[in-house]
Amino acid sequence: MKKIILFLSILLVSALVYGQAYEGTVEYQNQQQPAAIIELPYPPSVVNAAMDSYLSKKGKSRGSDIKGFNTFRNTQALENDSVNADLYFKTERKSRKEKEVTMVSLLIKPVEQPTNGGNLHYLDMNDAKDYLNGLAMTIEAYNLELTIKDQNHAVIIAETKYKILTSEGSDLENKRTAIEKKIADNKNDQEQQLKEIENQKQKLTQWVSQRKS
């Protein structure tokens, strides 16, 4: 019971630590700029792949590196919003000790609204945090699919190894049966040979008894 409570407590702490975006800053053009930041319990490779897979479908182009930011242009940032935005993300490992934790920063940056003469459309801090919180769920689902794929591959490997071992076991059983038969045949041959020896000795005795003294 104590182990279950401890496990649930760990899950609760993890939920509080990860998956909740907060206000922060990120360096952009040698200056600290406001950004929404979220910590995710996945390595940067998984986070980047998940974002590229998801956001490329939401925007007009795949992500491209612009001044150290993974940028997705003309992307729908908010649900039910007809104005798209260029989203600037920076993904980096949290620390050397926490290699499996990724910091994702979403730069708060105004973007031009192409339908209205160059007016600016802003992704404010609250919108950016909400966006990252939603993105975290997408990345979690992506990571789950990767885990399922890897586990399915592990099952296939385990099943393949079992089939190989089963085949080897069958061969060994056949060899053992053959060896056991050879052993039984050999024992029978030994018994027959002992009888032959005894028979030949008897004949020898008979012939020796016929010697003239």
PAMARMAR-734432 format. One record per residue: residue in three letters; residue number from 1; x, y, z of N, C-alpha, C in turn. Coordinates in pm, whole numbers. Each point is the difference from the previous one (the first is absolute). Example, Ala and Ser with C-alpha at 12.3 -4.5 7.8 and 13.67 -1.06 7.14 Angstrom:
2
+------+-----+--------+--------+--------+--------+--------+--------+--------+--------+--------+
| rest |  nr |    nxx |    nyy |    nzz |   caxx |   cayy |   cazz |    cxx |    cyy |    czz |
+------+-----+--------+--------+--------+--------+--------+--------+--------+--------+--------+
|  ALA |   1 |   1319 |   -569 |    780 |    -89 |    119 |      0 |     90 |    120 |      0 |
|  SER |   2 |    -35 |    105 |    -72 |     82 |    119 |      6 |    -77 |    109 |     73 |
+------+-----+--------+--------+--------+--------+--------+--------+--------+--------+--------+
REM end
This chain:
213
+------+-----+--------+--------+--------+--------+--------+--------+--------+--------+--------+
| rest |  nr |    nxx |    nyy |    nzz |   caxx |   cayy |   cazz |    cxx |    cyy |    czz |
+------+-----+--------+--------+--------+--------+--------+--------+--------+--------+--------+
|  MET |   1 |     83 |   -120 |      0 |    -83 |    120 |      0 |     87 |    125 |      0 |
|  LYS |   2 |    107 |     -3 |     81 |     91 |    114 |      8 |     67 |     24 |   -134 |
|  LYS |   3 |     35 |   -110 |    -70 |     64 |     12 |   -131 |    -94 |     66 |   -101 |
|  ILE |   4 |   -129 |    -37 |      8 |    -99 |     57 |    -91 |    -14 |    151 |     24 |
|  ILE |   5 |     -8 |     38 |    129 |    -12 |    141 |     36 |    122 |     78 |    -48 |
|  LEU |   6 |    121 |    -59 |     18 |    122 |     64 |    -44 |      1 |     18 |   -151 |
|  PHE |   7 |    -45 |   -103 |    -71 |     -5 |      6 |   -147 |    -95 |    110 |    -48 |
|  LEU |   8 |   -117 |      7 |     62 |    -97 |    103 |    -36 |     53 |    139 |     31 |
|  SER |   9 |     74 |     11 |    111 |     58 |    129 |     36 |    101 |     45 |   -103 |
|  ILE |  10 |     81 |    -96 |    -49 |     99 |     32 |   -102 |    -68 |     46 |   -128 |
|  LEU |  11 |   -109 |    -68 |    -36 |    -75 |     39 |   -119 |    -56 |    141 |     14 |
|  LEU |  12 |    -51 |     32 |    121 |    -57 |    133 |     25 |    108 |    106 |    -11 |
|  VAL |  13 |    117 |    -25 |     60 |    110 |     96 |     -7 |     44 |     20 |   -144 |
|  SER |  14 |      8 |   -113 |    -75 |     40 |      9 |   -141 |    -98 |     84 |    -79 |
|  ALA |  15 |   -128 |    -17 |     27 |   -103 |     76 |    -71 |     12 |    148 |     28 |
|  LEU |  16 |     40 |     34 |    125 |     14 |    141 |     37 |    125 |     60 |    -61 |
|  VAL |  17 |    108 |    -81 |     -8 |    127 |     51 |    -49 |     -3 |     14 |   -151 |
|  TYR |  18 |    -50 |   -102 |    -68 |      1 |     -1 |   -145 |   -138 |     33 |    -56 |
|  GLY |  19 |      0 |     59 |   -119 |   -124 |     20 |    -72 |    -73 |    130 |     30 |
|  GLN |  20 |     56 |     83 |     88 |    -62 |    129 |     31 |     92 |    112 |    -46 |
|  ALA |  21 |    -46 |     78 |    -96 |     81 |    109 |    -52 |      5 |    117 |     99 |
|  TYR |  22 |    108 |     73 |     -5 |     15 |    116 |     90 |     69 |    114 |    -75 |
|  GLU |  23 |     -5 |    119 |     59 |     62 |    118 |    -62 |    149 |     -2 |     23 |
|  GLY |  24 |     74 |     42 |   -104 |    145 |      7 |     12 |     57 |     86 |   -110 |
|  THR |  25 |    128 |    -14 |    -22 |     66 |     73 |   -108 |     90 |    -94 |    -77 |
|  VAL |  26 |     29 |     39 |   -124 |     92 |    -77 |    -83 |     84 |     99 |    -79 |
|  GLU |  27 |    126 |    -37 |    -26 |     89 |     91 |    -73 |    -34 |     -2 |   -149 |
|  TYR |  28 |    -22 |    119 |    -54 |    -30 |     15 |   -143 |     69 |    126 |    -49 |
|  GLN |  29 |     89 |    -15 |    -99 |     78 |    111 |    -53 |     75 |     73 |    111 |
|  ASN |  30 |     65 |    -81 |     85 |     85 |     50 |    109 |    -76 |     76 |    108 |
|  GLN |  31 |   -129 |    -17 |      4 |    -81 |     64 |    103 |    -96 |   -102 |     60 |
|  GLN |  32 |    -30 |     19 |    128 |    -98 |    -85 |     66 |   -140 |     48 |    -37 |
|  GLN |  33 |    -77 |    -91 |    -58 |   -135 |     33 |    -44 |   -100 |    -86 |     77 |
|  PRO |  34 |   -121 |     55 |     24 |   -100 |    -79 |     72 |    -38 |   -126 |    -79 |
|  ALA |  35 |    -21 |   -107 |     74 |    -35 |   -127 |    -64 |    -80 |    -85 |     98 |
|  ALA |  36 |    -85 |    -83 |    -56 |    -66 |   -104 |     81 |     91 |   -122 |     -3 |
|  ILE |  37 |     17 |    -64 |    115 |     94 |   -111 |     11 |    -70 |   -119 |     65 |
|  ILE |  38 |     36 |   -117 |    -48 |    -55 |   -122 |     58 |    110 |   -105 |      7 |
|  GLU |  39 |     -2 |    -80 |    105 |     94 |   -111 |     15 |    -73 |   -130 |    -32 |
|  LEU |  40 |     63 |    -81 |    -83 |    -61 |   -126 |    -41 |     94 |   -116 |     30 |
|  PRO |  41 |    -53 |   -111 |     52 |     84 |   -113 |     41 |     38 |    -92 |   -117 |
|  TYR |  42 |     46 |     63 |   -110 |     42 |    -76 |   -117 |    130 |     61 |    -53 |
|  PRO |  43 |     83 |    -79 |    -65 |    124 |     56 |    -57 |    -31 |     94 |   -115 |
|  PRO |  44 |     90 |     94 |    -29 |    -24 |     97 |   -109 |    -31 |    -66 |   -134 |
|  SER |  45 |     61 |   -114 |    -29 |    -24 |    -67 |   -128 |   -147 |    -37 |    -17 |
|  VAL |  46 |    -62 |    -47 |    108 |   -142 |    -38 |     -5 |    -87 |    124 |    -12 |
|  VAL |  47 |     32 |    103 |     79 |    -79 |    124 |     -3 |      5 |     65 |   -137 |
|  ASN |  48 |    121 |     10 |    -58 |     13 |     63 |   -132 |    -74 |    -79 |   -107 |
|  ALA |  49 |     10 |   -131 |      5 |    -69 |    -83 |    -99 |   -151 |     14 |     13 |
|  ALA |  50 |    -48 |      3 |    124 |   -144 |     13 |     24 |    -51 |    136 |    -48 |
|  MET |  51 |     74 |    105 |     30 |    -40 |    134 |    -41 |      0 |     12 |   -152 |
|  ASP |  52 |    104 |    -54 |    -64 |      8 |      9 |   -145 |   -115 |    -75 |    -66 |
|  SER |  53 |    -33 |   -118 |     56 |   -109 |    -80 |    -55 |   -134 |     72 |     15 |
|  TYR |  54 |    -22 |     59 |    117 |   -129 |     64 |     28 |    -13 |    137 |    -66 |
|  LEU |  55 |    102 |     85 |     18 |    -11 |    139 |    -46 |     12 |     13 |   -151 |
|  SER |  56 |     69 |    -93 |    -64 |     10 |      6 |   -145 |   -137 |    -18 |    -65 |
|  LYS |  57 |    -88 |    -73 |     70 |   -136 |    -19 |    -51 |    -87 |    121 |     28 |
|  LYS |  58 |     37 |     78 |    100 |    -80 |    118 |     37 |     38 |    123 |    -82 |
|  GLY |  59 |    123 |      1 |    -50 |     46 |    117 |    -73 |     13 |    -26 |   -148 |
|  LYS |  60 |     73 |     90 |    -66 |     18 |     -8 |   -144 |    136 |    -57 |    -38 |
|  SER |  61 |     86 |    -22 |     98 |    133 |    -52 |    -31 |     54 |    -76 |    120 |
|  ARG |  62 |    105 |    -78 |    -25 |     65 |    -71 |    109 |     85 |     97 |     80 |
|  GLY |  63 |     37 |    -43 |    121 |     80 |     85 |     85 |    136 |     30 |    -60 |
|  SER |  64 |     49 |    120 |     21 |    133 |     39 |    -49 |     72 |     76 |    110 |
|  ASP |  65 |    131 |    -11 |      1 |     79 |     65 |    104 |     23 |    147 |    -37 |
|  ILE |  66 |    -44 |     89 |     85 |     21 |    143 |    -19 |     60 |     57 |    129 |
|  LYS |  67 |    128 |     35 |     -8 |     71 |     59 |    114 |    -14 |    -86 |    126 |
|  GLY |  68 |     13 |   -131 |    -18 |     -3 |    -91 |    114 |   -138 |    -42 |     44 |
|  PHE |  69 |   -101 |     47 |    -72 |   -138 |    -36 |     34 |    -59 |    -88 |   -110 |
|  ASN |  70 |    -71 |   -104 |     44 |    -72 |    -84 |    -94 |   -130 |     73 |    -34 |
|  THR |  71 |    -10 |     49 |   -122 |   -109 |     91 |    -37 |    -98 |    -67 |    -95 |
|  PHE |  72 |   -127 |     14 |     34 |   -108 |    -52 |    -83 |    -81 |    121 |    -50 |
|  ARG |  73 |      9 |     26 |   -127 |    -62 |    119 |    -57 |   -147 |    -24 |    -35 |
|  ASN |  74 |    -74 |    110 |      9 |   -141 |      2 |    -42 |    -78 |   -116 |     62 |
|  THR |  75 |     12 |    -10 |    131 |    -60 |   -111 |     74 |   -118 |     47 |     83 |
|  GLN |  76 |   -105 |    -80 |      3 |   -116 |     34 |     83 |     38 |    -17 |    147 |
|  ALA |  77 |     14 |    111 |     69 |     45 |     -5 |    139 |   -116 |    -18 |     97 |
|  LEU |  78 |   -116 |     57 |    -35 |   -115 |     -5 |     90 |   -118 |    -65 |    -70 |
|  GLU |  79 |    -74 |    -79 |     76 |   -119 |    -63 |    -56 |   -103 |    107 |    -37 |
|  ASN |  80 |    -69 |    -22 |   -110 |   -106 |     91 |    -47 |     52 |    141 |    -28 |
|  ASP |  81 |    129 |     10 |    -32 |     58 |    130 |    -34 |     42 |     -6 |   -146 |
|  SER |  82 |    -50 |     91 |    -80 |     29 |     -2 |   -143 |    140 |     52 |    -33 |
|  VAL |  83 |     65 |     64 |     99 |    132 |     58 |    -24 |    108 |    -98 |     43 |
|  ASN |  84 |     89 |    -30 |    -92 |    111 |    -89 |     31 |    120 |     79 |     51 |
|  ALA |  85 |     96 |    -71 |     55 |    117 |     66 |     57 |    125 |    -80 |    -33 |
|  ASP |  86 |    116 |     67 |     12 |    128 |    -69 |     -6 |     38 |    -32 |    143 |
|  LEU |  87 |     14 |   -127 |     31 |     31 |    -42 |    136 |    147 |    -31 |     12 |
|  TYR |  88 |     64 |     61 |     99 |    143 |    -17 |     22 |     23 |    -84 |    128 |
|  PHE |  89 |     53 |   -119 |    -20 |     24 |    -89 |    113 |    150 |    -22 |     19 |
|  LYS |  90 |     39 |     -9 |    124 |    136 |    -45 |     32 |    -12 |   -122 |     90 |
|  THR |  91 |     59 |   -111 |    -43 |     -2 |   -122 |     81 |    143 |    -33 |     40 |
|  GLU |  92 |     19 |    -26 |    128 |    133 |    -31 |     49 |     -8 |    -90 |    122 |
|  ARG |  93 |    104 |    -82 |     15 |      8 |    -88 |    116 |      9 |     85 |    126 |
|  LYS |  94 |    -71 |    -42 |    103 |     -5 |     81 |    122 |    138 |     12 |     62 |
|  SER |  95 |     72 |   -111 |     12 |    134 |      3 |     60 |     72 |   -129 |    -36 |
|  ARG |  96 |    128 |     -5 |     32 |     77 |   -122 |    -27 |    -51 |   -116 |     83 |
|  LYS |  97 |    -45 |     29 |    121 |    -50 |   -106 |     87 |   -140 |    -45 |    -40 |
|  GLU |  98 |    -77 |     91 |    -57 |   -137 |    -32 |    -40 |    -10 |     -3 |   -152 |
|  LYS |  99 |     64 |   -100 |    -58 |      6 |    -11 |   -145 |   -136 |    -35 |    -61 |
|  GLU | 100 |    -86 |    -59 |     80 |   -130 |    -43 |    -51 |   -109 |    105 |     22 |
|  VAL | 101 |     40 |    119 |     42 |    -97 |    110 |     20 |     32 |    111 |    -99 |
|  THR | 102 |   -104 |     47 |    -69 |     18 |    103 |   -103 |    -74 |    128 |     40 |
|  MET | 103 |     69 |    111 |    -16 |    -61 |    132 |     20 |    -45 |     52 |   -136 |
|  VAL | 104 |   -128 |     32 |    -11 |    -54 |     57 |   -124 |    -42 |    143 |     27 |
|  SER | 105 |     58 |     92 |    -74 |    -33 |    142 |     15 |    -72 |     48 |   -126 |
|  LEU | 106 |   -112 |     67 |     20 |    -76 |     59 |   -112 |     12 |    151 |     11 |
|  LEU | 107 |     69 |     58 |    -96 |     25 |    144 |      2 |   -129 |     78 |    -18 |
|  ILE | 108 |    -18 |    102 |     84 |   -116 |     89 |    -14 |     38 |    108 |    -99 |
|  LYS | 109 |    -55 |     -8 |   -119 |     44 |     88 |   -108 |   -120 |     40 |    -85 |
|  PRO | 110 |    -18 |    130 |    -30 |   -111 |     41 |    -86 |     21 |    -47 |   -143 |
|  VAL | 111 |   -109 |    -31 |    -68 |      8 |    -41 |   -140 |    -97 |     82 |    -83 |
|  GLU | 112 |     35 |     23 |   -123 |    -85 |     80 |    -86 |   -125 |    -76 |    -40 |
|  GLN | 113 |   -108 |     73 |     -5 |   -126 |    -58 |    -43 |    -17 |     32 |   -149 |
|  PRO | 114 |     15 |   -101 |    -87 |      4 |     28 |   -144 |   -133 |     47 |    -58 |
|  THR | 115 |   -107 |    -20 |     73 |   -131 |     34 |    -57 |    -43 |    142 |     34 |
|  ASN | 116 |     82 |     73 |     76 |    -53 |    129 |     46 |    107 |    112 |      0 |
|  GLY | 117 |     69 |      8 |   -114 |     88 |    114 |    -22 |    118 |     11 |     92 |
|  GLY | 118 |     53 |   -108 |     49 |    121 |      4 |     79 |    -22 |     22 |    147 |
|  ASN | 119 |   -122 |     -8 |     50 |    -22 |      9 |    144 |     67 |   -119 |     69 |
|  LEU | 120 |     22 |     17 |    128 |     71 |   -106 |     72 |    -96 |    -86 |     81 |
|  HIS | 121 |     30 |   -129 |     -2 |    -78 |    -96 |     79 |     95 |    -61 |    103 |
|  TYR | 122 |    -39 |      4 |    126 |     90 |    -43 |    107 |    -43 |   -135 |     58 |
|  LEU | 123 |    100 |    -80 |     27 |    -21 |   -120 |     80 |     45 |     37 |    141 |
|  ASP | 124 |    -95 |     36 |     87 |     41 |     48 |    131 |     45 |   -116 |     88 |
|  MET | 125 |     47 |     34 |    119 |     61 |    -99 |     89 |    -99 |   -110 |     38 |
|  ASN | 126 |   -121 |     38 |     34 |   -100 |   -100 |     39 |    -31 |    -95 |   -116 |
|  ASP | 127 |    -13 |     58 |   -121 |    -25 |    -83 |   -118 |    118 |    -95 |    -24 |
|  ALA | 128 |    121 |     54 |     17 |    120 |    -81 |    -24 |      9 |   -114 |    102 |
|  LYS | 129 |    -32 |     29 |    126 |      3 |   -106 |    101 |   -105 |   -106 |    -29 |
|  ASP | 130 |   -119 |     45 |    -37 |   -106 |    -96 |    -35 |     42 |    -85 |   -119 |
|  TYR | 131 |     66 |     65 |    -95 |     44 |    -73 |   -120 |    101 |   -108 |     37 |
|  LEU | 132 |     96 |     36 |     86 |    102 |    -97 |     41 |    -61 |   -114 |     82 |
|  ASN | 133 |    -97 |     33 |     85 |    -67 |   -105 |     78 |    -72 |    -99 |    -93 |
|  GLY | 134 |    -63 |     55 |   -103 |    -66 |    -88 |    -97 |    101 |    -79 |    -81 |
|  LEU | 135 |    111 |     66 |    -36 |    105 |    -66 |    -77 |     61 |   -115 |     80 |
|  ALA | 136 |      8 |     18 |    133 |     56 |   -105 |     86 |    -80 |   -129 |    -12 |
|  MET | 137 |   -132 |     14 |    -11 |    -85 |   -118 |    -13 |     26 |    -70 |   -134 |
|  THR | 138 |     22 |     79 |   -104 |     31 |    -57 |   -132 |    133 |    -74 |      3 |
|  ILE | 139 |     99 |     60 |     67 |    131 |    -63 |     10 |     -7 |   -127 |     84 |
|  GLU | 140 |    -82 |      4 |    105 |    -21 |   -119 |     83 |    -58 |   -114 |    -83 |
|  ALA | 141 |   -100 |     34 |    -84 |    -61 |   -102 |    -86 |    101 |    -54 |   -100 |
|  TYR | 142 |     84 |     89 |    -54 |    103 |    -42 |    -96 |     99 |    -94 |     68 |
|  ASN | 143 |     43 |     38 |    120 |     94 |    -84 |     74 |    -61 |   -136 |     33 |
|  LEU | 144 |   -130 |      0 |     32 |    -69 |   -127 |     28 |      2 |    -90 |   -122 |
|  GLU | 145 |    -25 |     58 |   -117 |      2 |    -79 |   -123 |    140 |    -56 |    -26 |
|  LEU | 146 |    103 |     81 |     28 |    137 |    -49 |    -14 |     26 |   -116 |     95 |
|  THR | 147 |    -48 |     17 |    125 |     19 |   -105 |    100 |    -71 |   -128 |    -42 |
|  ILE | 148 |   -123 |     15 |    -51 |    -75 |   -117 |    -47 |     73 |    -66 |   -117 |
|  LYS | 149 |     51 |     82 |    -92 |     73 |    -54 |   -115 |    125 |    -76 |     46 |
|  ASP | 150 |     74 |     62 |     93 |    121 |    -66 |     52 |    -35 |   -128 |     74 |
|  GLN | 151 |   -109 |      4 |     78 |    -40 |   -119 |     75 |    -47 |   -110 |    -93 |
|  ASN | 152 |    -71 |     40 |   -106 |    -44 |    -99 |    -99 |    121 |    -65 |    -66 |
|  HIS | 153 |    103 |     81 |    -28 |    124 |    -52 |    -58 |     67 |    -96 |     98 |
|  ALA | 154 |     -3 |     35 |    130 |     58 |    -86 |    103 |    -75 |   -133 |      7 |
|  VAL | 155 |   -133 |      6 |    -15 |    -81 |   -123 |      1 |     37 |    -87 |   -119 |
|  ILE | 156 |     14 |     63 |   -117 |     37 |    -75 |   -121 |    136 |    -68 |     18 |
|  ILE | 157 |     96 |     75 |     57 |    134 |    -57 |     23 |     -9 |   -118 |     97 |
|  ALA | 158 |    -79 |     19 |    109 |    -14 |   -107 |    100 |    -67 |   -123 |    -62 |
|  GLU | 159 |   -103 |     23 |    -82 |    -69 |   -112 |    -64 |     92 |    -72 |   -100 |
|  THR | 160 |     78 |     78 |    -73 |     94 |    -59 |    -96 |    104 |    -85 |     71 |
|  LYS | 161 |     51 |     52 |    112 |     98 |    -75 |     78 |    -61 |   -128 |     55 |
|  TYR | 162 |   -127 |     10 |     44 |    -69 |   -119 |     52 |    -15 |   -105 |   -109 |
|  LYS | 163 |    -37 |     44 |   -122 |    -14 |    -95 |   -111 |    133 |    -68 |    -31 |
|  ILE | 164 |    108 |     79 |      4 |    134 |    -57 |    -25 |     34 |   -103 |    107 |
|  LEU | 165 |    -26 |     38 |    128 |     30 |    -92 |    110 |    -86 |   -125 |     -8 |
|  THR | 166 |   -128 |     18 |    -39 |    -89 |   -115 |    -15 |     50 |    -95 |   -107 |
|  SER | 167 |     44 |     58 |   -113 |     53 |    -81 |   -109 |    128 |    -72 |     44 |
|  GLU | 168 |     88 |     74 |     68 |    123 |    -62 |     50 |    -31 |   -110 |    100 |
|  GLY | 169 |   -102 |     27 |     86 |    -40 |    -99 |    100 |    -52 |   -126 |    -67 |
|  SER | 170 |    -78 |     17 |   -106 |    -54 |   -116 |    -73 |    113 |    -81 |    -62 |
|  ASP | 171 |     98 |     72 |    -58 |    115 |    -70 |    -58 |     78 |    -76 |    107 |
|  LEU | 172 |     17 |     65 |    116 |     74 |    -65 |    108 |    -76 |   -123 |     52 |
|  GLU | 173 |   -134 |     13 |      9 |    -81 |   -114 |     43 |     16 |   -117 |    -97 |
|  ASN | 174 |     -3 |     32 |   -131 |     17 |   -105 |   -100 |    138 |    -64 |     11 |
|  LYS | 175 |    101 |     84 |     23 |    136 |    -53 |     16 |     10 |    -86 |    126 |
|  ARG | 176 |    -65 |     46 |    108 |      2 |    -78 |    124 |    -68 |   -134 |    -19 |
|  THR | 177 |   -115 |      1 |    -70 |    -71 |   -125 |    -26 |     87 |    -95 |    -81 |
|  ALA | 178 |     69 |     59 |   -101 |     89 |    -83 |    -82 |    116 |    -55 |     82 |
|  ILE | 179 |     56 |     86 |     87 |    112 |    -44 |     84 |    -45 |   -107 |     99 |
|  GLU | 180 |   -118 |     21 |     61 |    -53 |    -99 |     95 |    -22 |   -134 |    -69 |
|  LYS | 181 |    -46 |      3 |   -125 |    -20 |   -124 |    -76 |    135 |    -67 |    -26 |
|  LYS | 182 |     99 |     83 |    -36 |    133 |    -56 |    -24 |     57 |    -61 |    128 |
|  ILE | 183 |    -24 |     65 |    114 |     48 |    -53 |    128 |    -67 |   -133 |     30 |
|  ALA | 184 |   -134 |     -4 |    -21 |    -74 |   -126 |     24 |     48 |   -109 |    -93 |
|  ASP | 185 |     19 |     36 |   -128 |     51 |    -99 |    -96 |    139 |    -47 |     39 |
|  ASN | 186 |     82 |     94 |     47 |    135 |    -35 |     40 |      0 |    -96 |    118 |
|  LYS | 187 |    -88 |     26 |     99 |     -8 |    -90 |    116 |    -45 |   -139 |    -43 |
|  ASN | 188 |    -95 |     -5 |    -91 |    -47 |   -130 |    -51 |    112 |    -72 |    -75 |
|  ASP | 189 |     75 |     76 |    -79 |    113 |    -59 |    -72 |    106 |    -51 |     98 |
|  GLN | 190 |     21 |     75 |    109 |     97 |    -44 |    101 |    -43 |   -135 |     60 |
|  GLU | 191 |   -129 |     -9 |     32 |    -52 |   -126 |     58 |     15 |   -115 |    -99 |
|  GLN | 192 |    -30 |     27 |   -126 |     13 |   -105 |   -101 |    147 |    -37 |    -19 |
|  GLN | 193 |     86 |     99 |     10 |    142 |    -28 |    -17 |     55 |    -80 |    118 |
|  LEU | 194 |    -49 |     27 |    121 |     41 |    -79 |    116 |    -40 |   -146 |    -19 |
|  LYS | 195 |   -121 |    -20 |    -52 |    -46 |   -138 |    -27 |     89 |    -66 |   -105 |
|  GLU | 196 |     40 |     80 |   -100 |     87 |    -54 |   -104 |    136 |    -38 |     57 |
|  ILE | 197 |     49 |     87 |     90 |    129 |    -30 |     65 |     -9 |   -131 |     78 |
|  GLU | 198 |   -109 |    -13 |     76 |    -20 |   -121 |     80 |    -11 |   -123 |    -90 |
|  ASN | 199 |    -71 |     14 |   -110 |    -15 |   -111 |    -94 |    134 |    -40 |    -59 |
|  GLN | 200 |     79 |     99 |    -38 |    131 |    -28 |    -58 |     94 |    -63 |    103 |
|  LYS | 201 |    -11 |     44 |    125 |     83 |    -59 |    106 |    -35 |   -147 |     21 |
|  GLN | 202 |   -132 |    -27 |     -4 |    -43 |   -138 |     15 |     55 |    -88 |   -111 |
|  LYS | 203 |     -4 |     49 |   -121 |     56 |    -75 |   -112 |    150 |    -21 |     18 |
|  LEU | 204 |     66 |    107 |     48 |    143 |    -12 |     24 |     29 |   -109 |    102 |
|  THR | 205 |    -81 |     -3 |    105 |     18 |   -101 |    105 |    -19 |   -140 |    -57 |
|  GLN | 206 |    -98 |    -14 |    -83 |    -25 |   -131 |    -62 |    117 |    -43 |    -87 |
|  TRP | 207 |     51 |     92 |    -77 |    113 |    -35 |    -85 |    124 |    -30 |     84 |
|  VAL | 208 |     21 |     74 |    102 |    118 |    -24 |     86 |    -12 |   -137 |     68 |
|  SER | 209 |   -123 |    -40 |     37 |    -20 |   -128 |     70 |     32 |   -120 |    -92 |
|  GLN | 210 |      6 |     20 |   -125 |     26 |   -108 |    -93 |    150 |    -22 |    -24 |
|  ARG | 211 |     80 |     80 |     61 |    144 |    -17 |    -13 |     41 |   -137 |     60 |
|  LYS | 212 |     95 |    -58 |    -63 |     56 |   -126 |     54 |    110 |     36 |     98 |
|  SER | 213 |    -14 |    -62 |    109 |    101 |     31 |    104 |    130 |    -76 |    -29 |
+------+-----+--------+--------+--------+--------+--------+--------+--------+--------+--------+
REM end
